[in-house]
């Protein structure tokens, strides 16, 4: 791969960005390019990636407090929605006796819920690409309210509760699939790290606090009230979504997506937008810049365009508050809905997307497995845990989720800035992959440790299994943040479909584990089962090494050989 020394160069490969983040190389007077927009709040100007338009309705132009408010509201409803995935974790024994069903039947109440999340996610993501995300956030919140109210009133009908759980899963899908993508909609690259960590803890952290409360609620008020409380709080959150979460998807000109397009795309379109044709010297300059990008054919393509120069574009007026309340505000793409529906399946053949599925999905699956077998492990002697004590076992994972948030928030942007400075101001998305190192340490240590200590509770008691469960959850959060950041930064043009792949993989994988978890424990024993699981996770984490080394080449290859176009799904 050729190196770059030219100061004009903004984007070398899809995802590579020249952000002028090198504090050791101060910007000289006049060195700032007037054609670009910068964040000048710090000591060193940072190029805004992607570049915001001049439209006041562009989410990138909204005040930071407004964007953060939207993220907080989405995070709160995400906590309420995703807590439903673990809401039965402390109640396995109680519900088994109540419905006179096996532990596996109880596990399937979670399994089919996760299946609902995965299947609905496919439909909702395609809808989000065409019509935006706001209508899906509203629909999801309403389905969560309906599904939890239904579950609380299901009586002694196992089938009624099962269907309520599926409806809940459909309601959870928009938040699991789209909140991270909304972070990509609203924030620049250098702002995403800590906020992506927050959204991921909202998506996963709340699930670990829920069983702590549910065990006590079940013991005091009955298991039905665990669902009623979610319905009540979700109903209270719905008005905030309606009034204060406008559409975050925005149909931005492609050349402004400087974390996706190449340099010549930006400069040529910038000239055309302002009403100027490119001179032969400007064309030559762009050609030289394009030569830095191995195999970049976009320059030749654009020079071959016969389109006339565009006139200066009028700045759209800002939409009114009343208009922002509409569930739809126009199409976000001209692409075919049904092609978008099928597109995620093709992306499973994309190495970076498959890596993201494994890095995030496997540890989430192992967490679900621990959750469904936890009550059975501590049910008998010498501990004899009931639903309250089983729920309290989630104290460690809950703390672990917040430690994962803290560690990932601390490391995500700091490591990217540090490596960008060392790379002479050029940011590479592969810098995000370094978060897998602490994931490997915490996550795999947690799996090995949980297996060893929970297999011998007479010796280790309840504390050490809970401690290692917390380590496993820290690794899970780190993996979720690492994969989400890398996909958003390296492949934002397919980020929504990529998150769909993650959503489908982790939920189908977890669904399969709910079928087999108890049988594995009974047939192979706790220690042997978790040795195998932890070793698999080590191998998954080590897959990050080739992606870190060859990730830029992979991005370049798929930039030139678009897998979606090859499959005729563009």
N, C-alpha and C positions, 0 to 999 in steps of 0.2 A: 504494500500500500504506500502510495507516494505521500510525502510530508508536505506541509503547508506553511509558508512564511508570509504570504500576502495578507495585508490588513483588511482588504475589502471582503475577504471570503467569509460568508455567514454560515453556510451550510454545505458540508462536504458530502455526507451521505444522509439518507433519511434518518433523522434523529440526532445527527452530529450538529452541534451548534457552536459558533464562535461568540462567546458571551462577554468578552473583555473583562474577565474576572481575575486577571493577574495583577494583584496589588503590588507586586515587585516591579511592575512595568507601568508607571503612571501614564495617564493619557495626556498627551501634549495639547496645547491650545490648538483648536481647529481640527484635531484628529477625529473628533466625533462626527460620524456621517449624518448629515442633516436629513438624509432620506430614511433614516431609521429612528425608532422611538426607544428611549432608554428609561431604566429605573435609576434615577439620580439621588435616591434617598441615602445611599451609602457613600463611602469615601471614593469608591471606584464605580463609574457608570457601568451598568449591566444592560446589554441589549435585551429588549423584551422578546421572549420566544414563547409562543408565537407572537407575531406583530399584531397589535390591535388595529381595527379599522377606525375610521372617523365617525362611525355610526354610534350615537349615544345608546342604542339598544344592544350593542355588542356587550355581552357579559364581562369581557375583559376591561371595558371602560367603566363599569359600575364601581362605586366607591368600595374600598376594601371592607368597610364595616358592613355593607350590604351583602357582599359575597360571603363574609364570615357568618352573618346572621342566617343566611340560607343554609350554609353548611351545618350550623348548630341545629337548626330545625330538622334537617334531613337526618342528622346523627341521632337525635332524640327519637324520632319515629322508627329509625333503623334499630335502635336498642329494643323498642317495644315489639317490633315485628320479628326480629331474629331471635328474641328470647323464646319464641314459640318452639324453636327447634330443640331446645333443651328443657322445656317446661315440665316434661314427664320424667326427667332423669332421676329425681328423688322419690318418685311415686311408683316405681316398678312393682314392688311387693304389694302396696296398697291396692293398685288397680288390678293386679293379678288375682288377688282375693276378691275384689269387688265384682269383677266380671267373670270370675272362675275360668280364667284363661292362662295359658302358659307364658313364661317369660319372653319367649320368642314372639308371641302375639303382641305383647306389650311393646317390644322393641319395634315391631312393624308399624305401630302407631306413629313412631318417629320416622321409620323408613318410608312409608307412603307420603308422609308430609314432605320429606326431602325430595321425593320423586315429583310431587306437585310443584315444588320450587324449580326443579330442573326443566320440566316440560313447559311450564308456563313461561320460564325465562326465555326460551326460544322464540315464542310468539311475541313477547313484550319487547324484546330487544329489536326485532325487526320493525315493530311499530314505532319504537323510539327513534330509529334511524329515519323513518319517513315523516312522522308527525311530531316528534319531540318527546320529552320525558314528563312534562307536567301532568298530562292526563293519566299517565300510568302511576305516578305518585299518589294522585287522588284516588284512583281505582284501587290501588294496593291498600291504602289506609282504610277504605270502606270495606274491603273484603276481610281485612284483619278484624275489624269490628264485628262484622257479621259472623265470621268463622269462630271467633272466641265466644260470642254470645251463644251460638249454636252448641258449641262443645260443652259449655257450662250447663245447658239445659238438655243434654242428650240422655239423661236418666241412666237406665241400666242397659241401653242398647249399644253394644260394641260397634256395630256397623254404623250407627248414627255418629258416634264419636270419631270413627275412622274417616267418614266423609267430611266431617267438620275439620279434621286435621288436614285433609287434602285441600279444602278451601283456604285454610290458613296458609298452606304452602304456596298457593297461587297468589295470595296477598303479599307474602314475603318477597316473591320473585322480583318485583320492580326495584326494591331497595337493595337486595343482594347484587342485582345485575347492573344497576345504573348509577348508584351513588358515586362510586369511584370515577365513572365516566364524567359525571357532573363536576368533579374536582378538576378534571382535564379541561372541561368547558370554561371554567371560571377563573383559573389561575395560570400564571406564567410558570415556566419550568422551574425557575429558582424559588418559587413560592409553594410548590406542591408537596415537598417532602413531609413536613410536620402535619400538614392538613390531610395528606393521604394516610398518615399514621392514625390521625383522629378518626377518620371515616372507617378505617379498618377495625379499630378498637370498638367503635360503635356497632359495627357489623358482627364482631365476634366476642368482644368483652362482655356485653350485656348478657350473653348466653350463659356466662359462668356465674353471674350474680343471681340469676333467676332461681336455680335450684336451692340456694341458701334460703331464699324467702319462701319458695314453694313448699319445702319440707315443713316449715313452721305453719304456713297457711293451711296446708292439708291437715296437719295434726289438730289445729285449733278450729278452723271453719269448714273444712272439707275440701277435697281436691277441686270441686267445681269452681270455687272462688278464685283459684289461681287463674282461670280463664276469664272470669268476670272482671277481675282487676285490670287485666290487659285491655279488655273491651272498654272499660271506663276511661283509662288513661289515653288510649288511642283515640277515643271519641273527643277527649279534651284537646288533643294535638291536631286533629283534623282542621279546625278553623285556622290555625297558624299556617298549615300547609296551603290552604286555600287563599289566604290573604297575603302571605309573605314569601311564598316560594314561586316566583314566576318561572317561565320557561328558560332553562339554561342552555339549551341547544341553539346554535346560531349558524346561519348559512354564510360563513365567512368566505371571501374570495380565496381560492386555493393558494395563490402566491403569498398570502399573508401567513399561511401556516408554515413558518420557516423551520419548524421542527419536523416537517414532512417534505416540503418541496426543496428544490436545489437553488443555489444562488442566482443562476441566470434566470430562473422563473421569477424571482423577486424583482431583480433590477429591471428586467425587460417590462414586466407588467407595471412596475412603478412608473416607468417612462410613459407607457401607453395610457395609464390612468390619468396622468397629468397632461395628456394631449400632445406628447412629443413622439416623433418617430426616432428609432435608434439610428444614430449615425454609423458610418462604417467603422470609425474608431471605437465607438461604444460596443459595436458588435464584436470587434476584435478583442476588446478588453474582456467581454463576457466569455468569449471563446477561450481565452487564456485561463480565466477562472474555472471554466468548465473542465479544462484539461486536468485539473487537480483531482477531479472525481473520476475514479476508474470506471470506465464503461458508461458514463452519463450521456445518454442520447437525447436528453430533453432540449439541449441547445439547438442541435440540428433540427429537431422537430419544430421548435418555436420559430426559428429563422425561416423555415419552410412554410409557415402559416401565411395565408394571403389576406388575413383580416385587416381592415383599415385601422388606423390609430383611433383609440377611444377618446371621447371628449371628457373633460373634467366631470367627475361624478358628483351629483348633488347629494349633500348629506341628508339622510332621512330625518324626519322629525321624531322626537321621542314619543313613544306610545304612552297613552294615559294610564293611570292606575286602574281604571275600570277595564281597559283593554287587556291589561296584564293579567286579569282574573280569568280570562277565557281559557278553557282547557286546551285549545289549539290556537296557534297563530300562524298557520301556513305550513306547507311542506318544507322539510329540511333537506330533501334530496329528490332528484327525479328518478332514482333507481326503483326497480320493480320490487314490490313487497315480497313476492314469493321467492325471488332470487336471494333477497336478503335473509329470508327464512332458512334457506338451504346453505348459505355461505359459511356459517360457522363450522359445519362439518368438514369442509375443505381445509379449514385452517388448522385442523388437528395434524395435518401433514407439514405444517410450518414449524421448524425446529424450535424457534423462540416461543411460540405459543404452546407447544407441547411441553417445553421446559417449565413454563409458567403454571400449566395445569398440574404438573407433578410436584413442583416446589410448594405450591399452595395447597393443592387438593389432597395429597397423601397425609400430611400432618393433620389436616382438618378431619379426614376420615379416621385416623387413629384416635383423635380426640372424641369423636362420636362413639367409636368402639369402647373406649374407656368408660364413657358415660353410660352406655347400655349394660355393661357388665359390673359397674361399680357396686350396685346394691347387692348383687349376687355374691361378690367377693367378700363383702363385710357382713353379710346376712347371718352367717352361722357363727359358731364359737371361734375365738374367744370374745369377739367384740359385740355380736348380736345387735347390729345397727338397725334402727327403725328409720322412717322417712325423714325425721328431723336430723338425726346424726348423719345420714347419707347426704342430705342437703348441705350440711355444714362442711362436708368434704370438698365442696366447691369454693370454699374460702381461698384456698391456695391457688387454684386456677384463676379466680377473680383477681387476686393480687398479681398473679403472673401476667394477666392480660394488660394491666396498667404498667407493669414493669416493661413489658414488650413495647407498649406505646412510648414510654419514656426513652428506652434504648433506641428504638427505631427513629423516633423524632430527633434524638440527639445525633445519631450517626448519619441519617439519610442525607440531609442537606450539607452537613459539615464535611462528610467524606466526599461528596460530589464537588464541593467548592475546593477542598484541598487537592483533589486529583486534577481538577480543572486548572488550578494555578500551576501545578507541576507539569501539565500538558500545554503550557504556554497559552492559556486562555481558551483552549478548545475543549468543550464539554462533550463527552461520549456517554450515551445511555448505559454502556457496560459498567460504568462506575457504580451503578445501583446494585449490581450483582454482588458486590462485596458484603452486603447485608446477609448473604447466605452463610458467611463464616460464623457469625454469632448464632445463626439459626442451627447450624450443624452442631455447635457446642452445646447449646441449651436444649434443643429439641431431642437430639439423639441421647444425650445424657439423661434427659427426663424419661424417655421410653425404656432405656436399659434399667435405670434406677427403679422405675415403677414396677417393672416386671420382677426384679429381684426382691423388693421389699413387700409387695403385695402378695407374693407367693409364700411369704413367711411372716404373717401378721402377728403370730405368737411372739416372735423375736423383735420385730420392728414396730409393732403397734400401728396406729393410724397416721402419725405425724409424717413419717418418711415417705409413704406412698403419696400423701397429699403434697409434700414438698416437691417430689419428682414430677407429679402431675402439673404443678405450677411451672417447673422448668420446661416441660413439654409445651405448655401453652405459650410461654415466652417465645419459644422457637416457632410456634405456629403463627403468631402475630408478625414476627420478623419475616417469615417466608411470605405471608400475605402482602406485606408492605413492599418487599423486594420485587415480587412478581408484578404487582400492580404498577409500581413506579417504572419498572423497566418497560412494560408493555405500553404505558402511556407515553413515555419519552421516546422509545425507539420505534413504535408502530402505532402512533396515535391515529393514523388514517384508518386503521382497522381495530381501534381500541374497543369499540362497542362489541363487535363480533368476537374479539379476543376474550373479553370479560364473559361473554356468553359461553365460550368454550370452557373457561374456568368454572363457571356456574354449573354447567351440565356435568363436567367431569367430577367435581367434588361431591355433587349431590347423588349422582348415579353410583359413584364409588362408595359413598357412605350408605346408600340404600342397600348395596350388596353386602356391606359389612354387617348391617342389622340382621340380615338373614342368617349369617354364619357365626356371629360373635360368640354366642353361648355354646354352640357345638365345638368351636375351636378350643374354648377354655376347658370344656368337659373332656374332650378327646386328647388334647395335647398338654394340658396343664398351663397354668399362668406363666411360669418362667419360660418354658420353651416357646410359647406363642409370642411373648414380647421380645425374646431374643431375635426371632425371625423378623418381626415387625421393625425393630430398631435397626437391624442390619440392612433391611430394604431401604430405610430412610437415609442411612449413610450413603448408599449408592446413589440415591436420588439427589442428594446434596452435592455429591462429587460431579454430577453432570454439569454443574455450573462452571467447572474449569474449562472445558472446551468451548462453552458459549462465551465466556469472558475473553478467551483467546481469539476465537473466530467470529464473534458476534458482529463486528463491523463488516467482515466479508459476507456474513449471512445477510445483513441488512442490504448491502450493495447488490448481492445476487437477487434477492427478492424485490428490490427496487427496479431492477432491470427485467426480471422474469416474474411478473405479478401472478401469484398463484391463483388469485381470484379471476383474473382475465384469462388465464390458461384454461380454467374450468368453465369459461363463458358465463360467469356469474356477476360480471361488472355491470 
